[in-house]
């Protein structure tokens, strides 16, 4: 497993106690694996550092605030969603077949997609990328969505979205 992509998946996904508990360990794992150059590693370190504000003496209080802030960001603006096919298909019927095809790719890779989430959810796709046998294979899979990530990046930038650095990091 390629830990770096799994960490980015966790950071983009709905906040969890696990994320808050492992913030301090994330950067050492990212640096050890060295998937990204130093500039991208620094952007990740800054993003992770910003999440430290949610580490509260009462982890539960920090998590509640983190979840509320995350929900406000992603629920308030559909244009900055984390669904890949929103950027490609919108509400077209072709989106359904693309979802089926993507789910089949996950199953071939030995992943059991969360049934509560659509297959095109970026954190789920990053779990698929993380499950690749090596960094070259992971980068190849990530290259398949570069156009979508660029469009997502433009929208996040337009809306001054705090998760923009995570999207930019994924763009070659």
C-alpha positions as CSV (number, residue, x, y, z in Angstrom):
1,X,0.0,0.0,0.0
2,X,1.2,3.5,-0.8
3,X,0.6,5.3,2.5
4,X,0.8,8.8,1.2
5,X,-2.3,8.5,-1.0
6,X,-4.1,6.8,1.8
7,X,-3.3,9.8,4.1
8,X,-4.6,12.3,1.5
9,X,-7.7,10.2,1.2
10,X,-8.2,10.4,4.9
11,X,-7.6,14.1,4.9
12,X,-10.2,14.7,2.2
13,X,-12.8,12.4,3.7
14,X,-15.3,13.3,6.4
15,X,-13.3,14.0,9.6
16,X,-12.7,11.2,12.0
17,X,-11.2,10.7,15.4
18,X,-8.5,8.6,13.7
19,X,-7.4,11.5,11.6
20,X,-7.0,13.8,14.6
21,X,-5.2,11.1,16.5
22,X,-2.7,10.5,13.7
23,X,-2.0,14.0,12.5
24,X,1.4,14.0,14.2
25,X,2.5,10.8,12.5
26,X,1.2,11.6,9.0
27,X,4.2,13.8,7.9
28,X,6.8,11.3,9.1
29,X,5.1,8.6,7.0
30,X,4.8,10.9,4.0
31,X,8.5,11.9,4.2
32,X,9.6,8.3,4.7
33,X,7.7,7.2,1.6
34,X,8.9,10.2,-0.5
35,X,6.2,10.0,-3.2
36,X,6.1,13.8,-3.6
37,X,8.8,16.3,-4.0
38,X,9.8,18.6,-1.2
39,X,7.5,21.4,-2.3
40,X,4.4,19.2,-2.2
41,X,5.5,17.7,1.0
42,X,5.7,21.2,2.5
43,X,2.2,22.0,1.3
44,X,1.0,18.8,2.9
45,X,2.8,19.7,6.1
46,X,1.1,23.2,6.1
47,X,-2.3,21.6,5.5
48,X,-1.8,19.1,8.3
49,X,-0.5,21.8,10.6
50,X,-3.7,23.8,10.0
51,X,-5.7,20.8,11.2
52,X,-3.9,20.9,14.5
53,X,-6.4,23.6,15.6
54,X,-8.9,20.8,16.0
55,X,-6.8,18.9,18.5
56,X,-8.5,20.0,21.6
57,X,-7.9,18.8,25.1
58,X,-11.2,17.1,24.7
59,X,-10.7,15.3,21.4
60,X,-14.5,14.9,21.1
61,X,-15.0,18.7,21.2
62,X,-12.3,19.2,18.5
63,X,-13.9,16.5,16.3
64,X,-17.3,18.1,16.6
65,X,-15.9,21.4,15.4
66,X,-13.9,19.7,12.7
67,X,-17.0,17.9,11.4
68,X,-19.1,21.0,11.5
69,X,-16.5,23.0,9.5
70,X,-16.0,20.3,7.0
71,X,-19.8,19.9,6.5
72,X,-20.2,23.7,6.1
73,X,-17.5,23.7,3.4
74,X,-18.7,20.8,1.3
75,X,-22.5,21.0,1.9
76,X,-22.7,24.7,1.2
77,X,-21.3,24.6,-2.4
78,X,-22.0,21.8,-4.8
79,X,-19.5,23.2,-7.2
80,X,-16.7,22.2,-4.8
81,X,-17.7,18.6,-4.3
82,X,-15.3,15.7,-4.2
83,X,-17.2,13.7,-6.8
84,X,-15.0,13.1,-9.9
85,X,-17.8,12.4,-12.3
86,X,-19.7,15.6,-11.3
87,X,-16.9,17.4,-13.2
88,X,-17.2,15.1,-16.2
89,X,-20.8,14.0,-16.7
90,X,-22.9,16.3,-14.5
91,X,-26.3,14.6,-14.4
92,X,-25.9,12.8,-17.7
93,X,-26.9,9.1,-18.0
94,X,-23.3,8.2,-18.9
95,X,-22.4,8.9,-15.3
96,X,-24.2,5.7,-14.2
97,X,-22.2,3.4,-16.5
98,X,-19.0,5.2,-15.5
99,X,-19.8,4.5,-11.8
100,X,-20.3,0.8,-12.6
101,X,-17.1,0.6,-14.5
102,X,-15.1,2.3,-11.7
103,X,-16.6,0.0,-9.1
104,X,-15.5,-3.0,-11.1
105,X,-12.0,-1.6,-11.2
106,X,-12.0,-1.3,-7.4
107,X,-13.2,-4.9,-7.1
108,X,-10.5,-6.1,-9.5
109,X,-8.0,-4.4,-7.2
110,X,-9.4,-6.3,-4.2
111,X,-11.1,-3.3,-2.7
112,X,-14.6,-3.4,-1.3
113,X,-16.0,0.0,-1.9
114,X,-18.1,1.6,0.9
115,X,-21.7,1.1,-0.2
116,X,-22.7,4.3,1.6
117,X,-20.5,6.3,-0.9
118,X,-20.5,6.7,-4.6
119,X,-17.5,5.1,-6.4
120,X,-16.4,8.5,-7.9
121,X,-15.8,10.0,-4.4
122,X,-12.2,11.3,-4.6
123,X,-11.2,9.8,-1.2
124,X,-12.4,6.4,-2.3
125,X,-10.5,6.7,-5.6
126,X,-7.4,7.6,-3.6
127,X,-7.8,4.4,-1.6
128,X,-7.8,2.6,-5.0
129,X,-4.6,4.5,-6.0
130,X,-3.0,3.7,-2.6
131,X,-3.8,0.0,-3.2
132,X,-1.6,-0.1,-6.3
133,X,1.5,-2.4,-6.1
134,X,4.0,0.5,-6.5
135,X,4.3,4.2,-6.9
136,X,4.6,4.1,-10.7
137,X,1.3,2.2,-10.9
138,X,-0.3,4.6,-8.5
139,X,0.8,7.6,-10.5
140,X,-0.5,6.0,-13.7
141,X,-4.0,5.6,-12.1
142,X,-3.8,9.2,-10.8
143,X,-2.9,10.4,-14.3
144,X,-6.3,9.1,-15.5
145,X,-8.1,11.8,-13.6
146,X,-5.7,14.7,-14.1
147,X,-8.2,16.7,-16.2
148,X,-10.8,16.3,-13.5
149,X,-8.4,17.3,-10.8
150,X,-7.4,20.4,-12.8
151,X,-11.0,21.5,-13.1
152,X,-11.6,20.7,-9.4
153,X,-8.6,22.8,-8.6
154,X,-9.9,25.8,-10.6
155,X,-13.3,25.6,-8.9
156,X,-11.7,25.3,-5.4
157,X,-9.4,28.3,-6.2
158,X,-12.4,30.3,-7.4
159,X,-14.2,29.6,-4.1
160,X,-11.0,30.1,-2.0
161,X,-11.5,26.6,-0.6
162,X,-9.2,25.5,2.2
163,X,-8.9,22.0,0.7
164,X,-7.4,23.4,-2.5
165,X,-3.8,22.4,-1.5
166,X,-4.8,18.7,-1.3
167,X,-6.2,18.8,-4.8
168,X,-3.2,20.7,-6.2
169,X,-0.8,18.2,-4.7
170,X,-2.4,15.4,-6.7
171,X,-1.9,17.3,-10.0
172,X,1.4,16.5,-11.9
